[in-house]
């Protein structure tokens, strides 16, 4: 039998699928040891496979079996390899077991590294991260094709509206236990609709969709991008907002200003910096509200309290953007009646 770390409980189904894969690949004959890894907010599970005679690898265990060529992760990976964006190598797959074997990039996310990075290292890594966004947008435009899933889906009105409804359902109601009176719910719906219409009407570029410090791995002194299977089209502010208004990391305002200026220089965006910042802030407000919905869902619906620690920072981002723009005065009043941190 394969040896596994016992810190995290696993269902019989998970154990059986892992065991079947290791037997099929004969890794079980190499004294393989399985170590559960900290997962993301999805229903995937991750395991490191350690053997005495081979470099470690990572198994991504999906909730269901899949057809390899139809898996969004595989489709988007083909696109990103053409763009020369650093991503983990796909080493093997067993669709009937719901397993992908991936290159092991280690455990050092950008978030984890920042605690030990010098100011110069910090700045250089964030510039590298911004360069990847610029590549997404420029090469993404060049490689546009119906062959790739991201070009057929977008942050449109239904998607952006669903995300804000997710905030109301899972943060306000599910996590904070607040039931909005009908007039307040209707008023919030009006404010959210204005934001959604503006964002959905912007010209679209290729977006990673979840481009933050926990989805960037530092490996061999280079940033690698992970968790890219939900890439889609959206505003050119989207990924930059994810990086610079991150729920997991504090960045100083001068750093944010410098990185926005760097992005504009790289992409040759035609908008003035002031206009770009206005659109950046609107995008940040929508995305941070959606993040609060995710944290509320993970906590109250899935019993996963790890994300509670990131709620205060995300609420600060929301409050700062509400206060920065007079157009959000009514929205701030509506939300602050129920969320004291937004006063």
C-alpha positions in Angstrom: 0.0 0.0 0.0 1.0 3.6 -0.6 2.1 5.6 2.5 0.2 8.8 3.1 0.4 11.7 5.4 -2.5 11.5 7.9 -2.9 15.1 8.8 -6.0 15.5 6.5 -8.8 13.0 6.4 -9.8 11.6 3.0 -12.8 9.8 1.8 -12.7 6.2 0.7 -13.3 7.4 -2.9 -10.2 9.7 -2.7 -8.0 6.9 -1.2 -9.2 4.4 -3.8 -8.6 6.7 -6.8 -5.1 7.6 -5.6 -4.2 4.0 -4.9 -5.5 3.0 -8.3 -3.4 5.6 -10.1 -0.3 4.8 -8.2 -0.7 1.1 -9.0 -1.4 1.9 -12.7 1.7 4.0 -13.0 3.8 1.6 -10.9 4.7 4.4 -8.5 3.4 2.2 -5.8 6.5 -0.1 -6.4 8.8 2.9 -5.7 7.8 3.3 -2.0 5.6 6.3 -3.0 4.5 8.6 -0.2 1.4 10.8 -0.6 1.3 14.2 1.2 -1.9 16.3 1.0 -1.4 19.9 0.0 -3.4 22.9 0.9 -6.0 23.4 -1.7 -7.8 26.4 -3.2 -11.4 27.4 -2.9 -12.4 24.8 -5.6 -13.5 21.2 -5.2 -10.2 19.9 -6.4 -7.7 18.2 -4.1 -3.9 18.3 -4.4 -1.4 15.7 -3.4 2.4 15.6 -3.6 3.9 12.2 -4.6 7.3 11.6 -3.1 9.5 8.7 -4.2 13.1 8.0 -3.2 14.3 7.8 -6.8 12.4 10.5 -8.6 11.6 14.2 -8.4 8.3 14.9 -6.6 5.2 15.5 -8.6 1.7 16.9 -7.9 -1.6 15.1 -8.4 -4.6 17.2 -9.0 -7.6 15.2 -8.1 -10.9 16.5 -9.6 -14.3 15.8 -8.2 -15.4 13.8 -11.2 -13.8 11.9 -14.1 -13.1 14.0 -17.2 -12.3 13.7 -20.8 -8.7 15.0 -21.1 -9.0 17.0 -24.3 -12.3 18.7 -23.1 -10.9 19.7 -19.8 -10.8 23.6 -19.6 -7.4 23.4 -17.8 -5.9 21.5 -20.7 -7.5 23.8 -23.3 -6.2 27.0 -21.6 -2.8 25.4 -20.9 -2.4 24.9 -24.7 -3.1 28.6 -25.2 -0.7 29.8 -22.5 2.1 27.6 -23.8 1.8 29.3 -27.1 2.0 32.6 -25.3 5.1 31.4 -23.4 3.5 32.2 -20.1 5.2 30.0 -17.4 2.8 27.3 -16.3 3.4 23.9 -14.7 4.1 21.0 -17.1 1.3 18.4 -17.5 3.1 15.1 -17.0 0.3 12.5 -17.1 -3.4 12.1 -16.8 -6.0 9.5 -15.9 -9.4 11.0 -16.9 -11.4 8.0 -15.6 -9.9 8.6 -12.2 -10.2 12.4 -12.4 -6.4 12.8 -12.0 -3.8 15.1 -13.6 -0.1 14.7 -12.8 1.6 18.1 -12.8 5.1 19.4 -12.4 5.8 20.2 -8.8 6.5 24.0 -8.5 7.1 23.8 -4.7 5.3 25.5 -1.9 6.4 29.2 -2.3 3.6 31.3 -3.6 4.2 35.0 -4.2 2.2 35.6 -1.0 4.5 33.4 1.0 7.7 34.8 -0.5 6.8 38.4 0.3 7.4 37.9 4.0 11.1 37.3 3.4 11.7 39.4 0.3 13.7 42.6 0.3 12.0 45.7 -1.0 14.0 45.4 -4.2 12.9 41.7 -4.6 9.3 42.6 -3.8 9.3 45.3 -6.5 10.9 43.1 -9.1 8.5 40.2 -8.6 5.5 42.5 -8.9 6.9 44.0 -12.1 7.3 40.4 -13.4 3.7 39.7 -12.5 2.5 42.8 -14.3 4.6 41.8 -17.4 2.7 38.5 -17.4 -0.6 40.4 -17.5 0.6 42.4 -20.4 1.5 39.2 -22.2 -1.9 37.8 -21.5 -3.5 40.8 -23.2 -1.1 41.3 -26.2 -0.5 37.7 -27.1 -4.1 36.8 -26.1 -5.3 39.3 -28.8 -2.9 37.8 -31.4 -4.0 34.2 -30.7 -7.7 34.8 -30.7 -9.4 31.6 -31.9 -12.6 29.7 -31.3 -10.4 26.7 -30.6 -9.8 28.1 -27.1 -12.6 28.2 -24.5 -11.7 31.7 -23.0 -12.6 33.5 -26.2 -16.2 32.2 -26.0 -17.0 33.3 -22.4 -16.7 36.7 -20.8 -17.4 38.9 -17.8 -20.7 40.0 -19.3 -23.8 41.3 -17.6 -25.1 37.9 -16.4 -21.7 36.9 -15.0 -20.9 40.1 -13.2 -24.5 40.3 -11.8 -24.2 36.7 -10.6 -21.0 37.5 -8.8 -22.6 40.5 -6.9 -25.6 38.3 -6.1 -23.2 35.8 -4.7 -21.9 38.5 -2.4 -25.4 39.2 -1.1 -26.3 35.6 -0.7 -23.1 34.2 0.9 -21.5 37.1 2.7 -24.3 39.4 3.7 -27.0 36.7 4.3 -25.0 33.5 4.7 -22.0 34.8 6.7 -23.3 37.9 8.5 -26.9 36.6 8.8 -28.5 39.7 7.4 -31.8 39.7 5.5 -32.3 42.8 3.5 -35.7 44.5 3.5 -37.2 44.5 0.0 -36.6 48.3 -0.6 -32.9 48.0 0.4 -32.5 45.0 -1.8 -34.1 46.8 -4.7 -31.9 49.9 -4.2 -28.7 47.8 -4.0 -29.8 46.0 -7.2 -30.0 49.4 -9.0 -26.5 50.4 -7.8 -25.0 47.0 -8.8 -26.7 47.2 -12.2 -24.9 50.5 -12.9 -21.6 49.0 -12.1 -22.2 45.9 -14.1 -23.4 47.7 -17.2 -20.3 49.9 -17.1 -17.9 47.0 -16.7 -19.6 44.7 -19.2 -19.5 47.5 -21.9 -15.7 47.9 -21.8 -13.5 46.5 -24.6 -12.4 43.0 -23.7 -9.0 41.3 -23.4 -7.9 37.9 -22.2 -8.1 37.6 -18.4 -6.7 34.9 -16.1 -9.7 35.6 -13.9 -8.1 34.9 -10.5 -4.6 36.5 -10.8 -3.4 37.1 -7.3 -0.5 36.3 -5.0 -1.7 32.8 -4.1 -1.9 31.8 -7.8 1.6 32.8 -8.6 4.3 30.3 -7.7 8.0 31.2 -7.3 10.0 28.4 -8.9 13.6 28.6 -10.1 13.6 32.3 -9.5 10.6 32.8 -11.9 6.9 33.3 -11.4 4.7 30.5 -12.7 0.9 30.9 -13.2 -1.5 28.3 -11.8 -5.3 27.9 -11.5 -5.9 29.4 -14.9 -8.7 27.1 -16.1 -11.4 29.8 -15.7 -9.7 32.3 -18.1 -12.2 34.4 -20.0 -12.5 37.8 -21.7 -13.0 40.9 -19.6 -11.9 44.5 -19.0 -8.1 45.2 -19.2 -8.3 46.3 -15.5 -9.4 42.9 -14.3 -6.2 41.0 -13.7 -4.4 44.1 -12.5 -7.1 44.6 -9.9 -6.8 41.0 -8.8 -3.0 41.5 -8.3 -3.0 45.0 -6.8 -6.2 44.9 -4.7 -5.4 41.4 -3.5 -7.3 40.0 -0.5 -4.1 38.2 0.7 -1.4 40.9 0.5 -1.0 44.6 1.6 0.6 46.8 -1.0 1.4 50.5 -0.3 -0.4 53.1 -2.5 2.9 54.3 -3.9 3.6 50.7 -5.0 0.2 50.4 -6.6 0.7 53.7 -8.4 4.1 52.6 -9.8 2.8 49.3 -11.0 -0.2 50.8 -12.7 2.1 53.3 -14.5 4.3 50.3 -15.4 1.3 48.4 -16.8 0.2 51.4 -18.9 3.7 51.8 -20.3 3.9 48.1 -21.2 0.5 48.0 -22.9 0.5 51.4 -24.5 -3.1 51.9 -23.2 -4.7 55.0 -24.8 -6.5 56.1 -21.7 -5.1 58.7 -19.4 -3.8 57.4 -16.1 -6.7 59.2 -14.3 -9.3 57.6 -16.5 -7.6 54.2 -16.1 -7.5 54.6 -12.3 -11.3 55.4 -12.3 -12.0 52.2 -14.2 -9.6 50.3 -12.1 -11.4 51.4 -8.9 -14.8 50.4 -10.3 -13.4 46.9 -11.2 -11.8 46.6 -7.8 -15.1 47.3 -6.1 -16.9 44.6 -8.0 -14.1 42.0 -7.6 -13.7 42.6 -3.9 -17.4 42.3 -3.3 -17.3 39.0 -5.1 -14.3 37.9 -3.0 -16.3 38.6 0.1 -19.0 36.3 -1.3 -16.4 33.6 -1.8 -15.0 33.9 1.7 -18.5 33.9 3.2 -19.4 30.8 1.1 -16.3 28.9 2.1 -16.9 29.7 5.8 -20.7 29.2 6.2 -21.5 26.8 3.4 -18.4 24.6 3.3 -17.2 24.9 6.9 -13.8 26.2 5.8 -12.8 29.0 8.2 -9.3 29.7 6.7 -10.6 32.6 4.6 -12.0 34.5 7.6 -8.6 36.1 8.1 -8.8 37.8 4.7 -12.2 39.4 5.2 -10.9 42.6 7.0 -8.4 43.5 4.3 -11.0 43.0 1.6 -13.5 45.1 3.4 -10.9 47.9 3.6 -10.5 47.7 -0.1 -14.2 48.0 -0.6 -14.5 50.9 1.9 -11.6 52.8 0.3 -13.1 52.6 -3.2 -16.5 53.6 -1.9 -15.0 56.7 -0.3 -12.8 57.5 -3.2 -15.6 58.2 -5.7 -18.6 60.4 -5.0 -20.7 58.3 -7.4 -20.7 55.5 -4.8 -22.2 57.6 -2.0 -25.6 55.9 -2.1 -24.1 52.5 -2.4 -21.9 53.1 0.6 -24.9 54.2 2.6 -26.9 51.1 1.7 -24.0 48.7 2.5 -22.8 50.5 5.6 -26.3 50.1 7.3 -25.5 46.4 7.5 -21.7 46.2 7.4 -20.2 48.4 10.1 -16.7 48.2 8.6 -17.9 50.3 5.6 -18.7 53.3 7.7 
